[in-house]
């Protein structure tokens, strides 16, 4: 058991170091942060972003959702019900993000509208100023509240972080060192690509560099935290709250569905230029993750 504990601690440190390494490449290399480069530079950045979109699509369809459905269905085997509870939990995660985002965007729109209507010279008169022409004024509002939304990037970070905790938990709960190494290597390759793609999205969302570093640092700690929780459960011989874990996985899966299909893919595909090449890079990112899933 002592050797097994050492292997798990090594896996914990390895995941932390490699996640930080791959996460800080887009965050620290100026080439990824530069949005005013040449046409070729912008095209390459767009294609890399499309590759990341394919990675997230594969993570959603081939990793997060299958893991969740497997866990929740095993917990609900003894419960006889015709209600599709696993799908309902995912929908709850989807609508939670949708409602929160609409609230945030509505507040921003109201604030922008008030600024649009504010006079350049404050009226110090007696309230006889003419009211603005709402129809004509409305056409001056040219704010894109949704493209590369920092809020959506935060929700993407949140759902991936939650999933990373469960990945680490799977390592911490293993009872053989060979199985720990096998799962750790698979997660290490998978998470290196994921964190690179996440960091790229954060940079493109104009998230301040300090916050990008904080996001990556917190994300890097999620799998080690999961491993530590798993080790604690194994050492204390406690039964894990698998149903609660499965419900949280479902909420994270619903969040990820929203972010993947309403933020990442639409943003890249709705931008004009080189559409076929973009689709090819999305397929390439999906294929890499699908191959890793197959081999893993």
C-alpha positions as CSV (number, residue, x, y, z in Angstrom):
1,X,0.0,0.0,0.0
2,X,2.9,2.3,0.7
3,X,4.3,1.9,-2.8
4,X,0.8,2.5,-4.3
5,X,0.5,5.7,-2.2
6,X,3.9,6.9,-3.7
7,X,2.7,6.2,-7.2
8,X,-0.5,8.2,-6.6
9,X,1.5,11.2,-5.2
10,X,3.8,11.0,-8.3
11,X,0.8,11.1,-10.5
12,X,-0.6,14.1,-8.6
13,X,2.7,16.1,-9.0
14,X,3.0,15.0,-12.7
15,X,-0.5,16.1,-13.6
16,X,0.1,19.5,-11.9
17,X,3.4,20.2,-13.6
18,X,2.4,19.2,-17.1
19,X,-1.0,21.0,-16.9
20,X,0.7,24.2,-15.9
21,X,3.4,23.8,-18.6
22,X,0.9,23.3,-21.5
23,X,-1.5,25.9,-20.1
24,X,1.0,28.7,-19.9
25,X,2.1,28.3,-23.5
26,X,-0.8,30.3,-25.1
27,X,-0.9,32.6,-22.0
28,X,2.8,33.6,-22.1
29,X,3.8,33.4,-25.8
30,X,3.1,36.8,-27.4
31,X,2.3,35.2,-30.8
32,X,-0.9,33.7,-29.4
33,X,-2.0,37.0,-27.8
34,X,-1.3,39.2,-30.8
35,X,-4.6,40.0,-32.6
36,X,-3.2,42.7,-34.9
37,X,-0.8,40.6,-36.9
38,X,-0.8,39.8,-40.6
39,X,-3.6,38.1,-42.4
40,X,-1.6,34.8,-42.4
41,X,-1.1,35.2,-38.6
42,X,-4.8,35.7,-38.0
43,X,-5.6,32.7,-40.3
44,X,-3.3,30.4,-38.4
45,X,-4.7,31.5,-35.0
46,X,-8.2,30.9,-36.4
47,X,-7.3,27.4,-37.5
48,X,-5.7,26.6,-34.1
49,X,-8.9,27.8,-32.5
50,X,-10.9,25.5,-34.8
51,X,-8.6,22.6,-33.8
52,X,-9.4,23.5,-30.1
53,X,-13.1,23.5,-31.0
54,X,-12.8,20.0,-32.3
55,X,-11.0,19.0,-29.1
56,X,-13.8,20.4,-27.0
57,X,-16.4,18.7,-29.2
58,X,-14.7,15.3,-28.7
59,X,-14.3,15.9,-25.0
60,X,-18.0,16.6,-24.8
61,X,-19.3,13.7,-26.8
62,X,-16.7,11.0,-26.2
63,X,-15.5,11.7,-22.6
64,X,-17.7,13.9,-20.3
65,X,-21.1,12.7,-21.4
66,X,-20.3,9.0,-21.5
67,X,-18.6,9.1,-18.1
68,X,-21.6,10.9,-16.6
69,X,-24.2,8.5,-18.1
70,X,-22.2,5.5,-17.0
71,X,-21.9,6.8,-13.4
72,X,-25.5,8.0,-13.1
73,X,-27.0,4.9,-14.7
74,X,-25.1,2.6,-12.3
75,X,-26.5,4.6,-9.4
76,X,-30.1,4.5,-10.7
77,X,-30.2,0.8,-11.6
78,X,-32.2,0.0,-8.5
79,X,-34.6,2.9,-8.9
80,X,-37.6,2.1,-11.2
81,X,-38.7,5.2,-13.0
82,X,-39.7,6.1,-16.5
83,X,-38.6,9.6,-16.1
84,X,-35.3,10.3,-18.0
85,X,-33.5,11.7,-15.0
86,X,-29.9,11.6,-16.4
87,X,-30.9,13.7,-19.4
88,X,-33.0,16.0,-17.1
89,X,-29.9,16.7,-15.0
90,X,-27.9,17.6,-18.1
91,X,-30.7,19.9,-19.2
92,X,-30.6,21.6,-15.8
93,X,-26.9,22.3,-16.2
94,X,-27.6,23.7,-19.7
95,X,-30.4,26.0,-18.6
96,X,-28.5,27.2,-15.5
97,X,-25.7,28.6,-17.8
98,X,-28.3,29.9,-20.3
99,X,-30.2,31.8,-17.6
100,X,-27.1,33.1,-15.9
101,X,-25.6,34.3,-19.2
102,X,-28.9,36.0,-20.2
103,X,-29.0,37.9,-16.9
104,X,-25.4,39.0,-17.3
105,X,-25.9,40.1,-20.9
106,X,-29.2,41.9,-20.1
107,X,-27.5,43.9,-17.4
108,X,-24.7,44.9,-19.8
109,X,-27.1,45.9,-22.5
110,X,-29.1,48.1,-20.1
111,X,-25.8,49.7,-18.9
112,X,-24.7,50.3,-22.5
113,X,-28.1,51.7,-23.4
114,X,-28.0,54.2,-20.6
115,X,-24.5,55.3,-21.7
116,X,-25.8,55.7,-25.3
117,X,-28.6,58.0,-24.2
118,X,-26.5,60.0,-21.7
119,X,-26.0,63.6,-23.1
120,X,-22.4,64.8,-23.8
121,X,-23.2,67.9,-21.7
122,X,-25.3,67.2,-18.6
123,X,-28.5,69.1,-18.6
124,X,-28.6,71.5,-15.6
125,X,-31.9,72.9,-16.6
126,X,-35.4,72.3,-15.2
127,X,-36.3,69.0,-16.8
128,X,-37.5,70.5,-20.1
129,X,-34.9,68.7,-22.2
130,X,-36.2,66.8,-25.2
131,X,-36.4,63.1,-24.9
132,X,-34.1,61.1,-27.2
133,X,-35.4,59.5,-30.4
134,X,-35.4,55.9,-29.4
135,X,-35.8,54.5,-32.9
136,X,-32.8,56.4,-34.3
137,X,-30.7,56.1,-31.2
138,X,-31.1,52.3,-31.2
139,X,-29.1,52.0,-34.3
140,X,-26.0,53.4,-32.6
141,X,-25.5,50.4,-30.4
142,X,-22.9,48.2,-32.1
143,X,-21.7,46.2,-29.1
144,X,-21.2,42.4,-29.6
145,X,-22.0,41.0,-26.2
146,X,-21.4,37.4,-27.1
147,X,-18.3,36.9,-29.3
148,X,-15.7,35.2,-27.2
149,X,-17.7,36.1,-24.1
150,X,-15.5,36.1,-20.9
151,X,-18.6,34.8,-19.0
152,X,-18.7,31.7,-21.4
153,X,-15.0,31.2,-21.0
154,X,-15.4,31.2,-17.2
155,X,-18.2,28.6,-17.5
156,X,-16.0,26.5,-19.8
157,X,-13.3,26.7,-17.2
158,X,-15.7,25.8,-14.4
159,X,-17.2,22.7,-16.2
160,X,-13.7,21.5,-17.2
161,X,-12.4,22.0,-13.7
162,X,-15.3,20.0,-12.2
163,X,-14.7,17.2,-14.7
164,X,-10.9,17.2,-13.8
165,X,-11.7,16.7,-10.1
166,X,-13.6,13.5,-11.1
167,X,-10.7,12.4,-13.3
168,X,-8.4,12.8,-10.4
169,X,-10.8,11.0,-8.1
170,X,-10.7,8.0,-10.5
171,X,-6.9,7.8,-10.0
172,X,-7.1,8.2,-6.2
173,X,-9.6,5.4,-5.8
174,X,-7.6,2.8,-7.7
175,X,-6.2,-0.2,-5.7
176,X,-3.3,-1.2,-8.0
177,X,-0.2,0.8,-9.1
178,X,-0.4,-0.5,-12.7
179,X,-4.0,0.8,-13.0
180,X,-3.0,4.2,-11.5
181,X,-0.2,4.6,-14.1
182,X,-2.4,3.5,-16.9
183,X,-5.2,6.1,-16.1
184,X,-2.6,8.8,-15.2
185,X,-0.9,8.6,-18.6
186,X,-4.2,8.7,-20.4
187,X,-5.4,11.7,-18.4
188,X,-2.0,13.4,-18.8
189,X,-2.1,13.3,-22.7
190,X,-5.8,14.2,-22.7
191,X,-5.5,17.1,-20.2
192,X,-2.4,18.6,-21.9
193,X,-4.4,19.2,-25.1
194,X,-7.5,20.4,-23.1
195,X,-5.6,22.9,-21.0
196,X,-3.8,24.3,-24.1
197,X,-7.2,24.8,-25.8
198,X,-8.7,26.3,-22.7
199,X,-5.8,28.8,-22.3
200,X,-6.2,29.8,-26.0
201,X,-9.9,30.5,-25.5
202,X,-9.2,32.5,-22.4
203,X,-6.6,34.6,-24.2
204,X,-9.0,35.2,-27.2
205,X,-11.8,36.2,-24.8
206,X,-9.6,39.2,-23.7
207,X,-9.4,37.9,-20.1
208,X,-6.8,39.9,-18.2
209,X,-3.4,38.1,-18.1
210,X,-3.5,37.9,-14.3
211,X,-6.9,36.2,-14.4
212,X,-5.7,33.8,-17.2
213,X,-2.8,32.8,-14.9
214,X,-5.3,32.3,-12.0
215,X,-7.6,30.2,-14.2
216,X,-4.8,27.9,-15.4
217,X,-3.4,27.6,-11.9
218,X,-6.7,26.6,-10.4
219,X,-7.5,24.3,-13.3
220,X,-4.1,22.6,-12.9
221,X,-4.9,21.9,-9.3
222,X,-8.3,20.2,-9.9
223,X,-7.0,16.7,-10.9
224,X,-4.5,16.7,-8.0
225,X,-7.3,17.7,-5.6
226,X,-9.4,14.8,-7.0
227,X,-6.5,12.4,-6.4
228,X,-6.1,13.7,-2.9
229,X,-9.8,13.2,-2.2
230,X,-9.6,9.7,-3.6
231,X,-6.5,8.8,-1.5
232,X,-8.3,10.1,1.6
233,X,-11.4,8.0,0.9
234,X,-9.2,4.9,0.3
235,X,-7.2,5.5,3.5
236,X,-10.2,6.2,5.7
237,X,-12.2,3.3,4.1
238,X,-15.2,5.6,3.5
239,X,-17.9,5.1,0.9
240,X,-17.8,7.8,-1.7
241,X,-20.9,9.8,-2.3
242,X,-21.2,8.5,-5.9
243,X,-24.8,9.7,-6.5
244,X,-23.8,13.3,-5.6
245,X,-20.7,13.0,-7.8
246,X,-22.8,11.7,-10.7
247,X,-25.3,14.6,-10.3
248,X,-22.4,17.2,-10.3
249,X,-21.0,15.4,-13.4
250,X,-24.4,15.8,-15.1
251,X,-24.6,19.5,-14.4
252,X,-21.0,19.9,-15.7
253,X,-21.9,17.9,-18.8
254,X,-24.9,20.2,-19.5
255,X,-22.7,23.3,-19.1
256,X,-20.2,21.8,-21.5
257,X,-22.9,21.1,-24.1
258,X,-24.0,24.7,-23.9
259,X,-20.4,26.1,-24.2
260,X,-19.4,23.8,-27.0
261,X,-22.4,24.2,-29.3
262,X,-23.4,27.9,-28.6
263,X,-20.0,29.5,-28.1
264,X,-16.9,27.7,-29.4
265,X,-18.1,26.2,-32.7
266,X,-20.5,29.0,-33.8
267,X,-17.9,31.7,-33.2
268,X,-15.4,30.0,-35.5
269,X,-17.8,28.9,-38.2
270,X,-19.7,32.2,-38.4
271,X,-16.5,34.1,-39.1
272,X,-16.1,34.5,-42.9
273,X,-13.2,33.0,-44.8
274,X,-11.6,29.6,-45.3
275,X,-14.7,27.7,-44.2
276,X,-13.7,24.3,-45.6
277,X,-10.2,24.6,-44.0
278,X,-11.8,25.4,-40.6
279,X,-14.1,22.4,-40.8
280,X,-11.0,20.2,-41.6
281,X,-9.2,21.5,-38.5
282,X,-12.3,21.0,-36.3
283,X,-12.3,17.4,-37.6
284,X,-8.6,17.1,-37.0
285,X,-9.0,18.2,-33.4
286,X,-11.9,15.8,-32.9
287,X,-10.0,12.9,-34.6
288,X,-6.9,13.4,-32.3
289,X,-9.1,13.2,-29.2
290,X,-11.1,10.3,-30.6
291,X,-7.8,8.4,-31.3
292,X,-6.6,9.1,-27.7
293,X,-10.0,7.8,-26.4
294,X,-9.7,4.7,-28.5
295,X,-6.1,4.0,-27.5
296,X,-6.9,4.8,-23.8
